[in-house]
Amino acid sequence: MSEVAFSDDSRIDIRDLLNEFYDEPIGHSQLGEFNPVERVPAPYDSLLDHHAHMTVTVESHYDEKVNVIVHRCQRSEAWYAREISLVTEHTGRIVQYGIVRLDTRALDDEVWKQIESQSAPLGRVLIEHNVLREVQLCGLWEVHAGESLAELMRLDVGGRVYGRTALIYCDRAPAIELLEIVSPTSAFEA
């Protein structure tokens, strides 16, 4: 695993995101083996290699809204982290796994309270509240699923999936770090 630079003044390290819920190094391997890649194969590229919210991307891909399932969350000082899945509203397909880590000080109280309520995907909350945001793709990843990821995404252990790390700037300040892994089903079904 490696650190990926996303701007002159900021960096995102995938290990920091994984460490929110999986202790190094054994826990990381329970989630999966992560290898940085320059490109991901089609059709994963259209789902991951962009500067848009994944909520919007998967909803557009399926022509169906998605709901968030929060598996775990924690808060320390000004940081809030959660481990999630996005699931299509009507068909119940798991389309994405993710770890989100955000600086609560970067968001208005009303926005933060809705995120903390776990009632809607992060991207939808930011869009509905008209938060000035910029999504920056930081890195692409090939992931071989460990036991935890396989269970959460209904995959075979060792199965290959692809993901990305990204950073969301809110009102021009780096505020939200993301690990987003797309389900192989979402790449081939629509």
C-alpha positions as CSV (number, residue, x, y, z in Angstrom):
1,M,0.0,0.0,0.0
2,S,1.2,3.5,-0.7
3,E,0.5,7.1,0.0
4,V,-1.1,9.0,-2.8
5,A,-0.6,12.8,-3.1
6,F,-3.7,14.7,-4.2
7,S,-2.5,18.3,-3.9
8,D,0.5,20.3,-2.9
9,D,-0.7,20.7,0.7
10,S,-2.5,17.5,1.4
11,R,-2.1,13.7,1.1
12,I,-4.3,10.7,1.6
13,D,-2.8,7.5,2.9
14,I,-5.1,4.4,2.4
15,R,-3.6,2.9,5.6
16,D,-5.2,5.8,7.6
17,L,-8.6,4.9,6.2
18,L,-8.1,1.2,6.8
19,N,-6.9,1.8,10.3
20,E,-10.2,3.4,11.3
21,F,-11.7,-0.1,11.5
22,Y,-9.0,-2.6,10.7
23,D,-5.7,-2.9,12.8
24,E,-2.5,-3.1,10.8
25,P,-1.3,-5.4,9.4
26,I,-3.6,-8.4,10.2
27,G,-6.8,-6.4,10.0
28,H,-5.9,-4.9,6.7
29,S,-5.5,-8.4,5.2
30,Q,-8.9,-9.3,6.7
31,L,-10.4,-6.6,4.5
32,G,-8.2,-7.3,1.5
33,E,-5.0,-6.9,-0.3
34,F,-4.7,-3.5,-1.9
35,N,-2.5,-2.8,-4.9
36,P,-2.3,0.6,-6.5
37,V,-2.9,0.7,-10.3
38,E,-2.7,3.3,-13.0
39,R,-5.9,2.2,-14.7
40,V,-8.8,-0.1,-14.0
41,P,-10.4,-2.3,-16.7
42,A,-13.7,-1.4,-18.4
43,P,-16.4,-1.1,-17.2
44,Y,-14.9,-0.3,-13.8
45,D,-13.2,2.8,-15.3
46,S,-16.5,4.6,-15.9
47,L,-17.6,3.8,-12.3
48,L,-14.3,4.8,-10.6
49,D,-12.0,7.0,-12.7
50,H,-13.7,10.4,-12.4
51,H,-14.1,13.4,-10.1
52,A,-17.8,12.9,-9.2
53,H,-19.7,11.6,-6.2
54,M,-20.0,7.8,-6.2
55,T,-23.7,8.2,-5.0
56,V,-24.5,10.1,-8.2
57,T,-22.4,7.6,-10.3
58,V,-24.0,4.4,-9.1
59,E,-27.5,5.9,-9.1
60,S,-27.0,7.0,-12.7
61,H,-25.6,3.5,-13.6
62,Y,-28.6,1.7,-12.1
63,D,-31.2,4.3,-12.8
64,E,-32.2,3.7,-9.2
65,K,-31.6,5.5,-5.9
66,V,-29.2,4.0,-3.4
67,N,-29.5,3.8,0.4
68,V,-26.6,3.7,2.9
69,I,-26.1,0.9,5.4
70,V,-23.7,1.9,8.1
71,H,-21.8,-1.2,9.4
72,R,-19.7,0.7,12.0
73,C,-18.9,4.2,13.0
74,Q,-16.7,6.1,15.4
75,R,-15.9,9.6,16.4
76,S,-12.7,11.0,17.9
77,E,-12.1,14.7,18.4
78,A,-13.2,16.4,15.2
79,W,-13.1,13.3,13.1
80,Y,-16.0,11.0,12.2
81,A,-15.5,7.7,10.4
82,R,-17.9,5.1,9.1
83,E,-17.8,1.8,7.2
84,I,-20.6,1.6,4.8
85,S,-22.3,-0.2,1.9
86,L,-24.5,1.4,-0.7
87,V,-27.5,-0.7,-1.7
88,T,-30.0,0.0,-4.4
89,E,-33.3,1.1,-3.1
90,H,-35.7,-1.2,-4.9
91,T,-33.6,-4.3,-5.9
92,G,-31.4,-4.4,-2.8
93,R,-28.2,-4.9,-4.7
94,I,-24.9,-4.1,-2.9
95,V,-23.2,-1.8,-5.3
96,Q,-20.4,-0.3,-3.2
97,Y,-18.4,-0.7,0.0
98,G,-16.7,2.2,1.6
99,I,-14.8,3.8,4.4
100,V,-15.5,7.5,5.0
101,R,-13.5,9.8,7.3
102,L,-14.6,13.4,7.6
103,D,-13.6,16.5,9.5
104,T,-16.8,17.6,11.3
105,R,-15.5,21.1,11.7
106,A,-15.6,21.6,7.9
107,L,-19.4,21.2,7.7
108,D,-22.3,23.3,9.0
109,D,-24.2,21.8,12.0
110,E,-27.3,21.0,9.9
111,V,-25.2,19.1,7.3
112,W,-23.2,17.3,10.0
113,K,-26.3,16.2,11.9
114,Q,-27.9,14.7,8.8
115,I,-24.7,12.8,8.0
116,E,-24.5,11.6,11.6
117,S,-28.1,10.4,11.5
118,Q,-27.0,7.8,8.9
119,S,-30.2,8.3,7.0
120,A,-28.8,9.1,3.6
121,P,-25.6,8.6,1.5
122,L,-22.9,11.2,2.1
123,G,-23.0,12.5,-1.5
124,R,-26.7,13.0,-1.4
125,V,-26.5,15.0,1.8
126,L,-23.8,17.3,0.5
127,I,-25.7,17.9,-2.8
128,E,-29.1,18.5,-1.1
129,H,-27.5,21.1,1.3
130,N,-25.7,22.8,-1.6
131,V,-22.3,22.4,0.0
132,L,-19.7,23.8,-2.4
133,R,-17.7,20.7,-3.1
134,E,-15.0,19.3,-5.3
135,V,-14.3,15.6,-5.5
136,Q,-10.7,14.8,-6.3
137,L,-9.7,11.3,-7.4
138,C,-6.5,10.3,-5.5
139,G,-5.8,6.7,-6.5
140,L,-7.1,3.6,-8.1
141,W,-6.8,0.2,-6.5
142,E,-7.0,-3.5,-7.4
143,V,-8.3,-5.3,-4.3
144,H,-8.3,-9.0,-3.6
145,A,-11.1,-9.5,-1.1
146,G,-10.3,-10.7,2.4
147,E,-12.8,-12.4,4.7
148,S,-14.4,-9.1,5.9
149,L,-14.8,-7.5,2.5
150,A,-16.0,-10.8,1.0
151,E,-18.7,-11.1,3.6
152,L,-19.8,-7.4,3.3
153,M,-20.0,-7.5,-0.5
154,R,-21.1,-11.1,-0.9
155,L,-17.9,-12.0,-2.8
156,D,-15.6,-15.0,-2.7
157,V,-12.5,-14.6,-0.5
158,G,-9.7,-13.6,-2.9
159,G,-12.1,-12.3,-5.5
160,R,-10.8,-9.3,-7.4
161,V,-12.6,-6.0,-7.2
162,Y,-11.6,-2.4,-7.9
163,G,-11.8,0.8,-5.9
164,R,-10.5,4.3,-5.4
165,T,-9.4,6.7,-2.8
166,A,-10.8,10.2,-3.1
167,L,-10.9,13.5,-1.3
168,I,-13.8,15.8,-1.1
169,Y,-13.1,19.5,-0.6
170,C,-16.0,21.3,1.1
171,D,-16.1,25.0,0.6
172,R,-12.5,24.8,-0.7
173,A,-11.1,23.0,2.4
174,P,-10.1,19.3,2.4
175,A,-12.8,17.7,4.5
176,I,-13.7,14.1,3.6
177,E,-11.4,11.1,2.8
178,L,-12.9,8.1,1.0
179,L,-12.1,4.5,0.1
180,E,-14.8,3.3,-2.3
181,I,-14.9,-0.2,-3.8
182,V,-17.4,-1.1,-6.5
183,S,-19.2,-4.4,-6.5
184,P,-18.4,-6.6,-9.5
185,T,-22.1,-6.9,-10.1
186,S,-22.4,-3.1,-10.5
187,A,-19.8,-3.2,-13.2
188,F,-21.7,-5.6,-15.4
189,E,-25.4,-5.2,-14.6
190,A,-27.5,-2.1,-15.3
